Amino acid sequence: MARTSRKRSSLVSRAVAKTKVLYGNQQLDFDETFSEASTIKKRFRGIAGRRLVFGTLVVATILTLFVAMTNTVVTQSFSVPRILMLTAFLITLPWLVIGFWHSVIGMSLMFRHAKPEDHVCQLETLDPDVALPERSTALLSCIRNEDVTAVGQKLEAMLEDLAKANALQVFALYILSDTDEEDVGAQEEALAAQLQQRWGTRIPVVYRRRAQNTGYKAGNIADYCRTYGERHEFFITLDADSYMAAHVLKGLVSRMVANPNLGILQTLAVGLPSKSFFARVFQWGMRLGMRSYTLGAAWWQGGFGPYWGHNAILRTKAFTQHCMLPVLKGKGPLSGPILSHDQVEAALMAKGGYEVRVWPQEGGSYEENPPNLLGFIDRDLRWCHGNMQYLRLFGIKGLKPISLIQLFLAVLMFVSSPAWLLFLFIGALGPYAFAENPITYDGQLGIVMLATIMTMVFAPVLSSMFYIGLSRARAAVYGGTGLFSLGAVGFLFFSIMLSPLMAIAHSVFMALLFMGKKCSWRGQSRDVTEISWSEALSKFWPQLLFGIAGLVWVSDQSGLVMALAAPVLIGPLLVVPFAVLTSRIKAGQLAVRLRLWDVPEEISEPEELRQLEVVEANAATLGAR
């Protein structure tokens, strides 16, 4: 059902509305069938009811956990250290609790509905017999100092897939370069010439390289909107590692045409099959967690969904009118162009009266994940820097309350890391450092709290593991019950290792950021590269130092305390071998050979990935000559 405020008054007065949409010289007619006025009002009340239920669950859970932690650490009386400890704990709760309820609601939807994505993303689509408007949609390949060969292979395979689907006439391809390395720029020009020669008679291919990458990626797309935007109703954003199947591209366009108040429609991008050990494990678990988490979020967010900056379709005119980003004034680390542009653009699109929705359906929309721990942390710290800039945006007039909540949570996602470390630090020193009023704990309640928090941390992936593990048919999609169970155990151990490493990295980075250091937004490394022992030691010494300090502290504790501290300390203590071994090419090859952490596309390869393999094989053959 279309849910648009602009049509609401007319929908109430009639059950069937005839809509005419004009694109260039084409006029599309399609029926939108609606229920009676009372049903429509009930539907609009329904999303408000969901938000009330969700908000109540979140607030009640936060209060319950906070009271329980207060009873755990305040066994005698309040003091400054106890107040700091509880404040740090409170800061970590919103992101944790919201993720937990997203996963619970998402799991419930998966059990209750054969297609839960249709339940949370109710959008009209065009009749299959209605042709999509010609040249309505631009494919924007946004690149900067990337591996040109890999980019070209993905674009070539996408065009091949569109040709097989008889859909090339719907699209135009724009290669939007911000490259500042001349040799890479020359390769890009050669790639564009090859694509124009091969495809230019069937689909427009435009290459544009900016002399200055003003505004980074957001500025790149803004420049497209100013220069070429009037040519196309919609555009689909592609990162250098993006790959999308023709049926998904057509589905996005169909939904945008059929829903005039839809400003952004974000697909659920999953990881491409990888030979990197680190990437295989990470994206296997991320895929499970993302499924339930995104369904749960979409259930209550409705038309205020997320935008992740790529593998999404946007309405050009609405984006140009409402989503041009300001430059943050000043000279501090949070000034200048907005780096994490995507969620801000979603908030501005909603402010302009358009819906932002996620289409939480797996398959056909892909990305690549960093191949090792160094690349993973580097990417996360860029996001951390960008998200911290959101602190400067809460004064923008007219932002919707849900958008403000989303921006606030994006900040808390990273602020939770130093808050968590502060909580642990005070908790460790509490019995010793405050002689006049040492912190003592309720041990039994502390164990219950630790078990509860750990369960909530892993709830998104645990919920999907539970859903898949109960069905042999669902487990078969991941290689069968045995391989799925092995993968689940391996991923949980991987996550226990990774989580404290990332928290320490975030905390150190934010400390340096607010001391004046700015991070450099380099191109993401996507090649499977190994980390040496010396490199790992030089990069991850803060994590190792944290682990050693924790080990010294815990060595004087009881066996129970040692056991409770193990999940926090094992990652930092083993960070060097963890970083090195998970980057090893042979480790990835072994995982592939044993079929560990296979994603569904490796069990049953879809046509679009077979097409990509053909293009890559042909390129390798030509290169060998």
For each residue, the residues with C-beta under 8 A, 3 or more apart:
1: 34 43 122 124
2: 7 32 123 124 258 259 260 261
3: 43 44 122 261 302 303 355
4: 7 8 259 260 261 355
5: 8 261 353
6: 260 261 353
7: 2 4 10 11 17 261
8: 4 5 11 12 40 44
9: 12 13
10: 7 13 14 17
11: 7 8 14 17 34 37 40
12: 8 9 37 40 41
13: 9 10 37
14: 10 11 17 34
15: 33 34 35 36
16: 31 32 33 34
17: 7 10 11 14 31 32 34
18: 29 31
19: 29 30 31 32 260
20: 27 28 29
21: 27 28 30 257 260
22: 26 27 28
23: 26 27 28 133 136 233 257
24: 133 134 135
25:
26: 22 23 133 134
27: 20 21 22 23
28: 20 21 22 23 126 130 133 257
29: 18 19 20
30: 19 21 124 126 127 130 258
31: 16 17 18 19
32: 2 16 17 19 124 258
33: 15 16
34: 1 11 14 15 16 17 40
35: 15 39 40 43
36: 15 39 40
37: 11 12 13 40 41
38: 41 42
39: 35 36 42 43
40: 8 11 12 34 35 36 37 43 44
41: 12 37 38 44 45
42: 38 39 45 46
43: 1 3 35 39 40 46 47
44: 3 8 40 41 47 48
45: 41 42 48 49
46: 42 43 49 50
47: 43 44 50 51 300 302
48: 44 45 51 52
49: 45 46 52 53
50: 46 47 53 54 299 300 302
51: 47 48 54 55 300 402
52: 48 49 55 56
53: 49 50 56 57 300
54: 50 51 57 58 101 105 299 300
55: 51 52 58 59
56: 52 53 59 60
57: 53 54 60 61 101
58: 54 55 61 62 94 97 98 101
59: 55 56 62 63
60: 56 57 63 64
61: 57 58 64 65 97 100 101
62: 58 59 65 66 90 93 94 97
63: 59 60 66 67
64: 60 61 67 68
65: 61 62 68 69 93 97 449 452 453
66: 62 63 69 70 86 89 90 93
67: 63 64 70 71
68: 64 65 71 72 445 448 449 452
69: 65 66 72 73 86 89 449
70: 66 67 73 74 86
71: 67 68 74 442 445
72: 68 69 441 442 445 446 449
73: 69 70 82 85 86 427 430 439 441
74: 70 71 77 78 82 86
75: 440 441 442
76: 437 440
77: 74 437
78: 74 82 83
79: 82 83 434 437 439
80: 83 84
81: 84 85 426 429 430 433 434 439
82: 73 74 78 79 85 86 430 439
83: 78 79 80 86 87
84: 80 81 87 88 422 426
85: 73 81 82 88 89 422 423 426 427 430 439
86: 66 69 70 73 74 82 83 89 90
87: 83 84 90 91
88: 84 85 91 92 419 420 422 423 426
89: 66 69 85 86 92 93 419 423
90: 62 66 86 87 93
91: 87 88 94 412 415 416 419
92: 88 89 95 96 416 419 420 423
93: 62 65 66 89 90 96 97
94: 58 62 91 97 98 409 412
95: 92 98 99 409 412 413 416
96: 92 93 99 100 416 453 456 457
97: 58 61 62 65 93 94 100 101 456
98: 58 94 95 101 102 409
99: 95 96 102 103 293 456 459 460
100: 61 96 97 103 104 456 459
101: 54 57 58 61 97 98 104 105 296
102: 98 99 105 106 292 293 294 295 296 297 460
103: 99 100 106 107 289 292 293 296 459 460 462 463 464
104: 100 101 107 108 296 459 463
105: 54 101 102 108 109 295 296 299 300
106: 102 103 109 110 116 291 292 293 294 295 296 297 299 460 463
107: 103 104 110 111 292 296 463 464 466 467
108: 104 105 111 112
109: 105 106 112 113 116 119 120 295 296 299
110: 106 107 113 116 291 292 295 464 467
111: 107 108 467
112: 108 109 116
113: 109 110 116 118 119
114:
115: 118 119
116: 106 109 110 112 113 119 120 295 360
117: 120 121 295 359 360 361
118: 113 115 121 122
119: 109 113 115 116 122 299
120: 109 116 117 295 298 299 360
121: 117 118 298 357 358 359 360
122: 1 3 118 119
123: 2 255 258 259 262 265 357 359
124: 1 2 30 32 255 258 259
125: 251 254 255 258
126: 28 30 130 132 254 257 258
127: 30 130
128:
129:
130: 28 30 126 127
131:
132: 126 136 167 170 250 253 254 257
133: 23 24 26 28 136 170 233 257
134: 24 26 169 170
135: 24 169 170 171 172 204 231 232
136: 23 132 133 170 232 233 234 253 257
137: 170 171 172 232 233 234 235 236 249 252 253 313
138: 171 172 173 174 224 228 231 232 234 235 236 316
139: 158 171 172 173 174 235 236 238 249
140: 174 176 221 224 235 236 237 238
141: 151 155 173 174 175 176 238 240 242
142: 176 178 217 220 221 237 238 239 240 310
143: 146 148 151 175 176 177 178 179 188 240
144: 177 178 179 180 213 217 240 523
145: 179 180 181 184 522 523
146: 143 150 151 179 184 240 523
147: 150 151 240 526 527
148: 143 151 152 184 187 188 190 191
149: 152 153 187 619
150: 146 147 153 154 240 241 526
151: 141 143 146 147 148 154 155 191 240
152: 148 149 155 156 191 194 195 619
153: 149 150 156 157 612 615 616 619
154: 150 151 157 158 241 242 243 612
155: 141 151 152 158 159 173 175 195
156: 152 153 159 160 195 198 615
157: 153 154 160 161 243 608 611 612 614 615
158: 139 154 155 161 162 243 244 246 249
159: 155 156 162 163 168 173 195 199 203
160: 156 157 163 164 611 614 615
161: 157 158 164 165 245 246 607 608 611
162: 158 159 165 167 168 170 171 203 246 249
163: 159 160 166 167 168 202
164: 160 161 246 607 611
165: 161 162 246 247 250
166: 163
167: 132 162 163 170 171 246 249 250
168: 159 162 163 171 199 202 203
169: 134 135 202 203
170: 132 133 134 135 136 137 162 167 250 253
171: 135 137 138 139 162 167 168 203 249
172: 135 137 138 139 203 204 205 206 231 232
173: 138 139 141 155 159 195 199 203 204 205 206
174: 138 139 140 141 206 207 208 224 228
175: 141 143 155 188 191 192 195 205 206 207 208
176: 140 141 142 143 208 210 220 221 223 224
177: 143 144 185 188 207 208 209 210
178: 142 143 144 209 210 213 216 217 220
179: 143 144 145 146 184 185 188 209
180: 144 145 185 213
181: 145 184 185
182: 185 186
183: 186 187
184: 145 146 148 179 181 187 188
185: 177 179 180 181 182 188 189 209
186: 182 183 189 190
187: 148 149 183 184 190 191
188: 143 148 175 177 179 184 185 191 192 207 209
189: 185 186 192 193 207 209
190: 148 186 187 193 194
191: 148 151 152 175 187 188 194 195
192: 175 188 189 195 196 205 207
193: 189 190 196 197
194: 152 190 191 197 198
195: 152 155 156 159 173 175 191 192 198 199 200 205
196: 192 193 199 200 205 207
197: 193 194 200
198: 156 194 195
199: 159 168 173 195 196 202 203 205
200: 195 196 197 203 204 205
201:
202: 163 168 169 199
203: 159 162 168 169 171 172 173 199 200
204: 135 172 173 200
205: 172 173 175 192 195 196 199 200
206: 172 173 174 175 228
207: 174 175 177 188 189 192 196
208: 174 175 176 177 223 224 227
209: 177 178 179 185 188 189
210: 176 177 178 213 214 220 223
211:
212:
213: 144 178 180 210 216 219 220
214: 210 219 223 337
215: 218 219 220 222 325 327 337
216: 178 213 219 220 337 339 341 521
217: 142 144 178 220 221 309 341
218: 215 221 222 325 337 338 341 345
219: 213 214 215 216 222 223 337
220: 142 176 178 210 213 215 216 217 223 224
221: 140 142 176 217 218 224 225 235 237
222: 215 218 219 225 226 324 325
223: 176 208 210 214 219 220 226 227
224: 138 140 174 176 208 220 221 227 228 229 235
225: 221 222 228 229 316 319 320 324
226: 222 223 229 320
227: 208 223 224
228: 138 174 206 224 225 231 232
229: 224 225 226 232 235 316 317 320
230: 316
231: 135 138 172 228
232: 135 136 137 138 172 228 229 235 316
233: 23 133 136 137 256 257 315 316 317
234: 136 137 138 252 253 256 313 314 315 316
235: 137 138 139 140 221 224 229 232 313 314 316 319
236: 137 138 139 140 244 249 252 311 312 313 314
237: 140 142 221 242 309 310 311 312 314
238: 139 140 141 142 242 244 310 311
239: 142 242 309 310 311 367
240: 141 142 143 144 146 147 150 151 523 524 526
241: 150 154 272 367 368 524 526
242: 141 154 237 238 239 269 310 311 366 367
243: 154 157 158 272 366 367 608 612
244: 158 236 238 248 249 267 311 364 365 366 608
245: 161 248 249 363 364 365 606 607 608
246: 158 161 162 164 165 167 249 250 608
247: 165 250 251 364
248: 244 245 251 252 267 363 364 365
249: 137 139 158 162 167 171 236 244 245 246 252 253
250: 132 165 167 170 246 247 253 254
251: 125 247 248 254 255 359
252: 137 234 236 248 249 255 256 265 267 312 313 359
253: 132 136 137 170 234 249 250 256 257 313
254: 125 126 132 250 251 257 258
255: 123 124 125 251 252 258 259 262 265 313 359
256: 233 234 252 253 259 262 265 313 315
257: 21 23 28 126 132 133 136 233 253 254
258: 2 30 32 123 124 125 126 254 255
259: 2 4 123 124 255 256 262 355
260: 2 4 6 19 21
261: 2 3 4 5 6 7 353 354 355
262: 123 255 256 259 265 315 354 355 357
263: 314 315 318 319 322 349 350 352 354 355 356
264: 305 307 312 313 314 315 319 345 346 349 354 355 356 357
265: 123 252 255 256 262 312 313 357 358 359
266: 305 306 307 308 311 312 356 357 358 359
267: 244 248 252 311 312 358 359 361 364 365
268: 290 291 294 358 359 360 361 362 365
269: 242 308 310 311 365 366 367
270: 283 287 290 362 363 365 366 367 599 601
271: 274 279 282 283 284 286 287 366 367 368 369 599
272: 241 243 366 367 368 601 609
273: 598 599 601 602 609
274: 271 279 280 283 368 369 371 528 588
275: 280 528 585 588 589 592
276: 279 280 371 372 528 583 588
277: 280 281 581 582 583 584 587 588 590 591
278: 281 282 370 371 372 373 376 582 583 588
279: 271 274 276 282 283 368 369 370 371
280: 274 275 276 277 283 284 588 591 592 596 597
281: 277 278 284 285 490 491 494 582 591 597
282: 271 278 279 285 286 369 376 494 498
283: 270 271 274 279 280 286 287 369 599
284: 271 280 281 287 288 487 491 597 598 599
285: 281 282 288 289 461 491 494 495
286: 271 282 283 289 290 369
287: 270 271 283 284 290 291 362 599
288: 284 285 291 292 460 461 464 465 468
289: 103 285 286 292 293 460 461 464
290: 268 270 286 287 293 294 460
291: 106 110 268 287 288 294 295 360 362 464
292: 102 103 106 107 110 288 289 295 296 460 463 464 467
293: 99 102 103 106 289 290 296 297 460
294: 102 106 268 290 291 297 298 358 360
295: 102 105 106 109 110 116 117 120 291 292 298 299 360
296: 101 102 103 104 105 106 107 109 292 293 299 300
297: 102 106 293 294 300 301 305 306 358
298: 120 121 294 295 301 302 305 357 358 360
299: 50 54 105 106 109 119 120 295 296
300: 47 50 51 53 54 105 296 297
301: 297 298 304 305 306 402
302: 3 47 50 298 305 355 357
303: 3 350 355 356 357
304: 301 346 350 355 356 400 402 403 406
305: 264 266 297 298 301 302 346 355 356 357 358
306: 266 297 301 342 343 346 356 358 406
307: 264 266 312 342 343 345 346 349 356
308: 266 269 311 312 342
309: 217 237 239 312 341 342
310: 142 237 238 239 242 269 367
311: 236 237 238 239 242 244 266 267 269 308 365 366 367
312: 236 237 252 264 265 266 267 307 308 309
313: 137 234 235 236 252 253 255 256 264 265
314: 234 235 236 237 263 264 318 319 349
315: 233 234 256 262 263 264 318 319 354
316: 138 225 229 230 232 233 234 235 319 320
317: 229 233 320 321
318: 263 314 315 321 322 323 349 352 354
319: 225 235 263 264 314 315 316 322 323 345 349
320: 225 226 229 316 317 323 324
321: 317 318 352
322: 263 318 319 348 349 351 352 354
323: 318 319 320 345 348 349 352
324: 222 225 320
325: 215 218 222 337 338 341 344 345 348
326: 338
327: 215 336 337 338
328: 334 335 336 337 338 389 392
329: 335
330: 334 335
331: 335
332: 335 516
333: 385 388 513 514 516 517 518
334: 328 330 388 389 391 392
335: 328 329 330 331 332 392
336: 327 328
337: 214 215 216 218 219 325 327 328
338: 218 325 326 327 328 341 344 386 389 393
339: 216 382 385 386 389 521
340: 343 344 383 385 386 387 389 390 410
341: 216 217 218 309 325 338 344 345 386
342: 306 307 308 309 345 346
343: 306 307 340 346 347 390 406 407 410
344: 325 338 340 341 347 348 390 393 407
345: 218 264 307 319 323 325 341 342 348 349
346: 264 304 305 306 307 342 343 349 350 356 403 406
347: 343 344 350 351 396 399 400 403 404 406 407
348: 322 323 325 344 345 351 352 399
349: 263 264 307 314 318 319 322 323 345 346 352 354 356
350: 263 303 304 346 347 353 354 355 356 399 400 402 403
351: 322 347 348 396 398 399 400 403
352: 263 318 321 322 323 348 349
353: 5 6 261 350
354: 261 262 263 264 315 318 322 349 350
355: 3 4 259 261 262 263 264 302 303 304 305 350
356: 263 264 266 303 304 305 306 307 346 349 350
357: 121 123 262 264 265 266 298 302 303 305
358: 121 265 266 267 268 294 297 298 305 306
359: 117 121 123 251 252 255 265 266 267 268
360: 116 117 120 121 268 291 294 295 298
361: 117 267 268
362: 268 270 287 291 600
363: 245 248 270 600 601 606
364: 244 245 247 248 267 606 608
365: 244 245 248 267 268 269 270 311
366: 242 243 244 269 270 271 272 311
367: 239 241 242 243 269 270 271 272 310 311
368: 241 271 272 274 279 526
369: 271 274 279 282 283 286 376
370: 278 279 374 375 376 378 379 524 525 526
371: 274 276 278 279 375 525 526 527 528 529 583
372: 276 278 375 376 528 529 530 531 579 582 583
373: 278 376 377 498 501 531 540 578 579 582 583
374: 370 377 378 525 531 535 539 579 583
375: 370 371 372 378 379 524 525 526
376: 278 282 369 370 372 373 379 380
377: 373 374 380 381 501 502 505
378: 370 374 375 381 382 522 524 525
379: 370 375 376 382 383 524
380: 376 377 383 384 502 505 506
381: 377 378 384 385 505 506 509 519
382: 339 378 379 385 386 519 521
383: 340 379 380 386 387 414
384: 380 381 387 388 414 506 509 510 513
385: 333 339 340 381 382 388 389 509 513 518 519
386: 338 339 340 341 382 383 389
387: 340 383 384 390 410 411 413 414
388: 333 334 384 385 391 411 414 510 513
389: 328 334 338 339 340 385 386 392 393
390: 340 343 344 387 393 394 407 408 410 411
391: 334 388 394 411
392: 328 334 335 389 395
393: 338 344 389 390 396 399 407
394: 390 391 399 404 407 408
395: 392
396: 347 351 393 399
397:
398: 351
399: 347 348 350 351 393 394 396 403 404 407
400: 304 347 350 351 403 404
401: 404 405
402: 51 301 304 350 405 406
403: 304 346 347 350 351 399 400 406 407
404: 347 394 399 400 401 407 408
405: 401 402 408 409
406: 304 306 343 346 347 402 403 409 410
407: 343 344 347 390 393 394 399 403 404 410 411
408: 390 394 404 405 411 412
409: 94 95 98 405 406 412 413
410: 340 343 387 390 406 407 413
411: 387 388 390 391 407 408 414 415
412: 91 94 95 408 409 415 416
413: 95 387 409 410 416
414: 383 384 387 388 411 417 506 510
415: 91 411 412 418 419 510
416: 91 92 95 96 412 413 419 420
417: 414 420 421 502 503 504 506 507 510
418: 415 421 422 503 506 507 510 511
419: 88 89 91 92 415 416 422 423
420: 88 92 416 417 423 424 503
421: 417 418 424 425 503 504 507
422: 84 85 88 418 419 425 426
423: 85 88 89 92 419 420 426 427
424: 420 421 427 428 568
425: 421 422 428 429
426: 81 84 85 88 422 423 429 430 439
427: 73 85 423 424 430 439 441
428: 424 425 550 553
429: 81 425 426 432 433 434
430: 73 81 82 85 426 427 433 434 438 439 440 441
431: 438 439 440
432: 429 438
433: 81 429 430 438
434: 79 81 429 430 437 438 439
435: 438
436:
437: 76 77 79 434
438: 430 431 432 433 434 435
439: 73 79 81 82 85 426 427 430 431 434
440: 75 76 430 431
441: 72 73 75 427 430 446
442: 71 72 75 445 446
443: 446 447 560
444: 447 448
445: 68 71 72 442 448 449
446: 72 441 442 443 449 450 564
447: 443 444 450 451 560 564
448: 68 444 445 451 452
449: 65 68 69 72 445 446 452 453
450: 446 447 453 454 564
451: 447 448 454 455
452: 65 68 448 449 455 456
453: 65 96 449 450 456 457
454: 450 451 457 458 567
455: 451 452 458 459 462
456: 96 97 99 100 452 453 459
457: 96 453 454 499
458: 454 455 461 462 492 495
459: 99 100 103 104 455 456 462 463
460: 99 102 103 106 288 289 290 292 293 463 464
461: 285 288 289 458 464 465 491 492 495
462: 103 455 458 459 465 466
463: 103 104 106 107 292 459 460 466 467
464: 103 107 110 288 289 291 292 460 461 467 468
465: 288 461 462 468 469 488
466: 107 462 463 469 470
467: 107 110 111 292 463 464 470 471 474
468: 288 464 465 471 474 475 477 478 484
469: 465 466 475 481 484 485 488
470: 466 467 474
471: 467 468 474 475
472: 475 476 480 481
473: 476 477
474: 467 468 470 471 477 478
475: 468 469 471 472 478 479 480 481 484
476: 472 473 479 480 603
477: 468 473 474 600 603 604
478: 468 474 475 483 484 487 598 599 600 603
479: 475 476 482 483 484 487 595 598 603
480: 472 475 476 483 484
481: 469 472 475 484 485
482: 479 485 486
483: 478 479 480 486 487 595 596 598
484: 468 469 475 478 479 480 481 487 488
485: 469 481 482 488 489
486: 482 483 489 490 596
487: 284 478 479 483 484 490 491 596 597 598
488: 465 469 484 485 491 492
489: 485 486 492 493
490: 281 486 487 493 494 596 597
491: 281 284 285 461 487 488 494 495 597
492: 458 461 488 489 495 496
493: 489 490 496 497
494: 281 282 285 490 491 497 498
495: 285 458 461 491 492 498 499
496: 492 493 499 567 570 571
497: 493 494 500 501 570 571 574 578
498: 282 373 494 495 501 502 571
499: 457 495 496 502 503 571
500: 497 503 504 543 546 568 569 571 572
501: 373 377 497 498 504 505 540 543 571 572 575 578
502: 377 380 417 498 499 505 506
503: 417 418 420 421 499 500 506 507
504: 417 421 500 501 507 508 542 543 546 572
505: 377 380 381 501 502 508 509 542 543
506: 380 381 384 414 417 418 502 503 509 510
507: 417 418 421 503 504 510 511
508: 504 505 511 512 542
509: 381 384 385 505 506 512 513 519
510: 384 388 414 415 417 418 506 507 513 514
511: 418 507 508 514 515
512: 508 509 515 517
513: 333 384 385 388 509 510 516 517 518 519
514: 333 510 511
515: 511 512
516: 332 333 513
517: 333 512 513
518: 333 385 513
519: 381 382 385 509 513
520:
521: 216 339 382
522: 145 378
523: 144 145 146 240
524: 240 241 370 375 378 379
525: 370 371 374 375 378 529
526: 147 150 240 241 368 370 371 375
527: 147 371
528: 274 275 276 371 372 585 588
529: 371 372 525 583
530: 372 580 583 584 585
531: 372 373 374 535 536 579 580 583
532: 535 536 580
533: 536 537 576 580
534: 537 538
535: 374 531 532 538 539
536: 531 532 533 539 540 575 576 579 580
537: 533 534 540 541 544 576
538: 534 535 541
539: 374 535 536 579
540: 373 501 536 537 543 544 575 576 579
541: 537 538 544 545
542: 504 505 508 545 546
543: 500 501 504 505 540 546 547 571 572 575
544: 537 540 541 547 548 572 573 575 576
545: 541 542 548 549
546: 500 504 542 543 549 550 572
547: 543 544 550 551 569 571 572 573 574 575
548: 544 545 551 552 573
549: 545 546 552 553
550: 428 546 547 553 554 565 568 569 572 573
551: 547 548 554 555 569 573
552: 548 549 555 556
553: 428 549 550 556 557
554: 550 551 557 561 562 565 569
555: 551 552
556: 552 553
557: 553 554 561 562 565
558: 561 562
559: 562 563
560: 443 447 563 564
561: 554 557 558 564 565
562: 554 557 558 559 565 566
563: 559 560 566
564: 446 447 450 560 561 567
565: 550 554 557 561 562 568 569
566: 562 563 569 570
567: 454 496 564 570
568: 424 500 550 565 571 572
569: 500 547 550 551 554 565 566 572 573
570: 496 497 566 567 573 574
571: 496 497 498 499 500 501 543 547 568 574 575 578
572: 500 501 504 543 544 546 547 550 568 569 575
573: 544 547 548 550 551 569 570
574: 497 547 570 571 577 578
575: 501 536 540 543 544 547 571 572 578 579
576: 533 536 537 540 544 579 580
577: 574 580 581
578: 373 497 501 571 574 575 581 582
579: 372 373 374 531 536 539 540 575 576 582 583
580: 530 531 532 533 536 576 577 583 584
581: 277 577 578 584 587
582: 277 278 281 372 373 578 579 587
583: 276 277 278 371 372 373 374 529 530 531 579 580 587
584: 277 530 580 581 587 588
585: 275 528 530 588 589
586: 589 590
587: 277 581 582 583 584 590 591
588: 274 275 276 277 278 280 528 584 585 591 592
589: 275 585 586 592 593
590: 277 586 587 593 594
591: 277 280 281 587 588 594 596 597
592: 275 280 588 589 595
593: 589 590
594: 590 591
595: 479 483 592 598 602
596: 280 483 486 487 490 591
597: 280 281 284 487 490 491 591
598: 273 284 478 479 483 487 595 602 603
599: 270 271 273 283 284 287 478 602 603
600: 362 363 477 478 603 604
601: 270 272 273 363 604 605 606 609
602: 273 595 598 599 605
603: 476 477 478 479 598 599 600
604: 477 600 601
605: 601 602 609 610
606: 245 363 364 601 609 610
607: 161 164 245 610 611
608: 157 161 243 244 245 246 364 611 612
609: 272 273 601 605 606 612 613
610: 605 606 607 613 614
611: 157 160 161 164 607 608 614 615
612: 153 154 157 243 608 609 615 616
613: 609 610 616 617
614: 157 160 610 611 617 618
615: 153 156 157 160 611 612 618 619
616: 153 612 613 619 620
617: 613 614 620 621
618: 614 615 621 622
619: 149 152 153 615 616 622 623
620: 616 617 623 624
621: 617 618 624 625
622: 618 619 625
623: 619 620
624: 620 621
625: 621 622
